[in-house]
Amino acid sequence: MKEIIKKYHFRDGLNHEFEILNLATILRTKKDMMTIPHRAQFYHIIWIEKGEGTHFVDFNPIDIEDNSIIFISQNSINTFDINGHYEGKAILFTDGFFCKNKEDIQYLHSSVLFSDLYDIGILKVDPHLSDLSAIFNSMQTEFLRKSDTAQFQILHNLLHVFLLKAEREMKKQGFEELKPSVHLDYLLLFKDQLEQNFRNEKSVKKYAVELSISEKQLHKATTTLLDKTPKQLIDERVLLEAKRLLVHSNQSIKELAYELGYDEPTNFIKYFRKHTDFTPSEFREQY
């Protein structure tokens, strides 16, 4: 049976793959869609002006608080609280909208706001004092106006400035970013390769060869920056996808094991139990 995690692509019919939505309106009109687990294939910036409840990104609960912004990366399993209260706005955009060149790709994929090297990005804001309010208002005004040849560039630049300002504000609030280094370069390259290949490749040696570095160099990079071995990072990524599929799909354990690169379902069951203390079926039943 096929995976039934709902996949939401960007809405057709817009001039650009960029949109600003009213949270209360979208939850009122599309509550059935938004409050079931779904894999949105675009980025979210959720600005909560007033709210309460618990928002889930993958298996991470996030308290919904007044005057807060949540940054959610593409392809995360996102679930709005069916009993929660959301007032505010959401900015939605895709890689295709933001990434005009290599510099844009490098910035977005390494930004502390969306990187899986850190916890989910959450920012507290004072709407009366923050520069972000002014930039957001400018984006909304531009988004609502009739499209012309300048609109894309204006929206792109305003979004880029918004993200840069948000990063600056997070650092003011005590967030500590990993410092640039050779170790960080290796780690980012490894994480990129891992995201592309974790289903079929689980060997640290193979990743090191692909990156043209030694296993020792890769081990030094991950343990220095994250206090985790490359094998632990591989296991974490495989287990995250396994949990997503177990909870949010109707695939059999056999089908799921094959999708994650295991020729024998029994090997997957043993692997999952070793790392979680549950069999896959027990984990599925628990959730």
C-alpha positions as CSV (number, residue, x, y, z in Angstrom):
1,M,0.0,0.0,0.0
2,K,1.2,3.5,-0.8
3,E,2.2,6.1,1.7
4,I,-0.7,8.3,2.7
5,I,1.2,11.2,4.3
6,K,-0.5,14.1,2.5
7,K,1.9,16.0,0.3
8,Y,1.0,19.6,-0.3
9,H,2.6,21.2,-3.3
10,F,2.7,24.9,-3.8
11,R,-0.7,26.3,-4.9
12,D,-1.1,26.7,-8.7
13,G,-2.3,29.9,-10.3
14,L,0.0,32.4,-8.5
15,N,2.4,34.7,-10.3
16,H,5.3,33.4,-8.1
17,E,5.8,30.5,-5.7
18,F,5.4,33.0,-2.8
19,E,2.3,33.6,-0.8
20,I,1.1,35.4,2.4
21,L,-1.9,33.9,4.1
22,N,-4.1,34.8,7.1
23,L,-3.7,32.0,9.6
24,A,-7.3,32.3,11.1
25,T,-8.8,32.3,7.6
26,I,-6.8,29.3,6.3
27,L,-7.5,27.3,9.5
28,R,-11.2,28.1,9.2
29,T,-11.6,27.3,5.5
30,K,-9.2,24.4,5.3
31,K,-9.1,23.0,8.8
32,D,-9.5,19.4,7.7
33,M,-6.3,19.7,5.5
34,M,-4.2,21.7,8.0
35,T,-4.9,19.6,11.1
36,I,-3.8,16.3,9.7
37,P,-0.1,15.4,9.4
38,H,1.1,16.7,6.0
39,R,4.4,17.1,4.2
40,A,4.5,20.6,2.8
41,Q,7.0,20.8,-0.1
42,F,7.7,24.5,0.7
43,Y,9.0,26.7,3.5
44,H,6.7,28.2,6.2
45,I,7.3,31.3,8.2
46,I,4.4,31.3,10.7
47,W,4.0,34.6,12.5
48,I,1.6,34.1,15.5
49,E,0.2,37.4,16.8
50,K,-2.1,35.7,19.2
51,G,-2.5,32.0,19.9
52,E,-2.5,29.0,22.1
53,G,-2.1,25.2,21.8
54,T,0.6,22.9,20.5
55,H,2.0,22.9,16.9
56,F,3.9,19.8,15.7
57,V,6.8,19.7,13.3
58,D,7.7,16.1,12.8
59,F,7.7,14.8,16.4
60,N,8.6,18.1,18.0
61,P,5.9,19.8,20.0
62,I,6.0,23.6,19.8
63,D,4.0,25.8,22.2
64,I,1.9,28.4,20.3
65,E,2.7,31.7,21.9
66,D,1.7,35.3,21.2
67,N,4.2,37.4,19.2
68,S,6.3,34.5,18.0
69,I,7.6,33.4,14.6
70,I,8.2,29.7,13.8
71,F,10.5,28.9,10.8
72,I,9.7,25.5,9.3
73,S,11.8,23.9,6.6
74,Q,10.3,22.3,3.5
75,N,9.3,18.6,3.6
76,S,8.8,18.5,7.3
77,I,5.8,16.7,8.6
78,N,3.7,19.7,9.8
79,T,0.5,19.5,11.9
80,F,-1.7,22.4,13.1
81,D,-3.4,21.9,16.4
82,I,-7.0,21.0,15.8
83,N,-8.0,22.5,19.1
84,G,-5.5,25.4,19.0
85,H,-6.0,29.0,18.3
86,Y,-4.0,30.8,15.6
87,E,-4.1,34.5,14.8
88,G,-1.5,36.0,12.5
89,K,0.1,35.4,9.1
90,A,2.1,32.8,7.2
91,I,4.7,33.4,4.5
92,L,5.0,30.4,2.2
93,F,7.7,30.1,-0.5
94,T,9.7,27.5,-2.4
95,D,13.3,26.8,-3.3
96,G,12.3,27.7,-6.9
97,F,11.2,31.2,-5.7
98,F,14.2,32.0,-3.5
99,C,17.1,30.3,-5.1
100,K,18.0,32.3,-8.2
101,N,21.7,31.4,-8.0
102,K,24.3,29.3,-6.1
103,E,24.6,32.0,-3.4
104,D,20.9,31.9,-2.7
105,I,20.9,28.1,-2.5
106,Q,23.9,28.1,-0.1
107,Y,22.3,30.8,2.1
108,L,18.9,29.2,2.4
109,H,20.1,25.7,2.9
110,S,22.6,26.7,5.6
111,S,20.4,29.4,7.3
112,V,20.1,28.8,11.1
113,L,16.4,29.4,10.6
114,F,15.8,26.2,8.6
115,S,18.9,24.1,9.2
116,D,18.5,20.7,10.9
117,L,21.8,21.3,12.6
118,Y,19.8,23.3,15.1
119,D,16.4,23.1,16.9
120,I,13.4,24.4,15.1
121,G,13.8,28.2,14.7
122,I,11.5,30.1,17.0
123,L,11.8,33.9,17.5
124,K,10.0,36.1,20.0
125,V,9.2,39.6,18.6
126,D,7.8,42.9,19.8
127,P,5.6,43.9,16.9
128,H,5.9,47.6,17.8
129,L,9.7,47.7,17.9
130,S,10.8,45.0,15.5
131,D,12.1,45.9,12.0
132,L,10.5,42.7,10.9
133,S,7.0,44.2,11.1
134,A,7.9,46.9,8.7
135,I,9.5,44.5,6.2
136,F,6.6,42.1,6.5
137,N,4.1,44.9,5.8
138,S,6.1,45.9,2.7
139,M,6.1,42.3,1.5
140,Q,2.3,42.0,2.0
141,T,1.7,45.3,0.2
142,E,3.8,44.1,-2.7
143,F,2.2,40.7,-2.8
144,L,-1.3,42.2,-3.0
145,R,-0.6,44.6,-5.7
146,K,-1.0,43.9,-9.4
147,S,1.9,41.9,-10.7
148,D,4.5,43.6,-13.0
149,T,8.0,42.9,-14.1
150,A,9.5,44.2,-10.9
151,Q,7.4,42.3,-8.4
152,F,9.4,39.1,-8.3
153,Q,12.7,40.9,-7.6
154,I,11.1,43.1,-4.9
155,L,9.5,40.2,-3.1
156,H,12.7,38.2,-3.3
157,N,14.8,41.0,-1.9
158,L,12.3,41.8,0.9
159,L,12.2,38.1,1.9
160,H,16.0,37.8,1.9
161,V,16.2,40.9,4.1
162,F,13.5,39.5,6.4
163,L,15.4,36.3,6.9
164,L,18.7,38.1,7.5
165,K,17.0,40.4,10.1
166,A,15.4,37.4,11.8
167,E,18.8,35.7,12.1
168,R,20.2,38.8,13.6
169,E,17.4,39.0,16.1
170,M,17.8,35.4,17.1
171,K,21.4,36.0,17.9
172,K,20.4,39.0,20.0
173,Q,18.1,36.6,21.9
174,G,21.0,34.3,22.8
175,F,21.1,31.9,19.9
176,E,24.7,30.6,19.2
177,E,25.5,29.7,15.6
178,L,28.3,27.3,14.7
179,K,31.4,29.2,13.7
180,P,32.7,28.9,10.2
181,S,35.5,26.2,10.0
182,V,36.8,23.3,8.0
183,H,34.8,21.0,10.3
184,L,31.6,22.9,9.5
185,D,32.3,22.7,5.7
186,Y,32.7,18.9,6.0
187,L,29.6,18.6,8.2
188,L,27.4,20.6,5.8
189,L,28.6,18.5,2.8
190,F,28.0,15.3,4.7
191,K,24.5,16.4,5.8
192,D,23.7,17.3,2.2
193,Q,24.8,13.9,0.9
194,L,23.0,12.1,3.8
195,E,19.7,13.8,2.9
196,Q,20.0,12.6,-0.7
197,N,21.2,9.0,0.0
198,F,20.1,7.9,3.5
199,R,17.6,5.3,2.2
200,N,20.2,3.4,0.2
201,E,23.5,4.2,1.8
202,K,24.3,3.8,5.5
203,S,28.1,3.3,5.4
204,V,30.2,6.0,6.9
205,K,33.1,4.9,4.7
206,K,31.0,5.4,1.5
207,Y,30.1,9.0,2.6
208,A,33.7,9.8,3.4
209,V,34.8,8.5,-0.1
210,E,32.1,10.6,-1.8
211,L,33.3,13.7,0.1
212,S,37.0,12.9,-0.7
213,I,37.9,13.0,2.9
214,S,39.0,10.3,5.4
215,E,36.6,8.6,7.9
216,K,38.7,10.2,10.6
217,Q,38.2,13.7,9.2
218,L,34.5,13.2,9.0
219,H,34.3,11.8,12.5
220,K,36.3,14.7,13.8
221,A,34.0,17.2,12.1
222,T,30.7,15.7,13.5
223,T,32.0,15.0,17.0
224,T,33.6,18.4,17.4
225,L,30.5,20.4,16.3
226,L,27.6,18.1,17.3
227,D,29.2,15.6,19.8
228,K,27.8,12.9,17.5
229,T,29.5,10.4,15.3
230,P,28.7,10.2,11.6
231,K,27.0,6.8,12.3
232,Q,24.8,8.4,14.9
233,L,23.7,11.1,12.4
234,I,22.9,8.4,9.8
235,D,20.9,6.5,12.3
236,E,19.0,9.6,13.4
237,R,18.0,10.4,9.8
238,V,16.9,6.9,9.0
239,L,14.9,6.6,12.2
240,L,13.2,10.0,11.7
241,E,12.0,8.8,8.2
242,A,10.9,5.5,9.7
243,K,8.9,7.2,12.4
244,R,7.3,9.5,9.9
245,L,6.2,6.6,7.8
246,L,5.1,4.4,10.7
247,V,2.9,7.1,12.1
248,H,1.6,8.9,9.1
249,S,1.3,6.1,6.4
250,N,-0.5,2.9,6.0
251,Q,2.5,1.0,4.5
252,S,3.2,-2.4,5.9
253,I,6.3,-3.0,7.8
254,K,7.7,-5.0,4.9
255,E,7.0,-2.2,2.4
256,L,8.4,0.4,4.8
257,A,11.6,-1.6,5.3
258,Y,12.2,-1.9,1.5
259,E,11.6,1.8,1.1
260,L,14.3,2.5,3.7
261,G,16.8,0.3,1.9
262,Y,16.5,-3.0,3.9
263,D,16.4,-6.2,1.8
264,E,15.1,-8.1,4.8
265,P,12.3,-6.7,6.9
266,T,13.6,-8.6,10.0
267,N,16.9,-6.6,9.8
268,F,14.9,-3.3,9.9
269,I,12.8,-4.5,12.8
270,K,15.9,-5.4,14.8
271,Y,17.5,-2.1,13.9
272,F,14.5,-0.1,14.9
273,R,14.1,-1.9,18.2
274,K,17.8,-1.5,19.0
275,H,17.5,2.3,18.7
276,T,14.1,2.9,20.1
277,D,13.3,0.0,22.4
278,F,10.1,-0.6,20.4
279,T,9.4,-2.8,17.4
280,P,8.0,-0.8,14.4
281,S,4.5,-2.2,15.1
282,E,4.7,-1.2,18.8
283,F,5.8,2.3,17.9
284,R,2.9,2.6,15.4
285,E,0.4,1.4,17.9
286,Q,1.7,3.8,20.6
287,Y,1.0,6.8,18.3
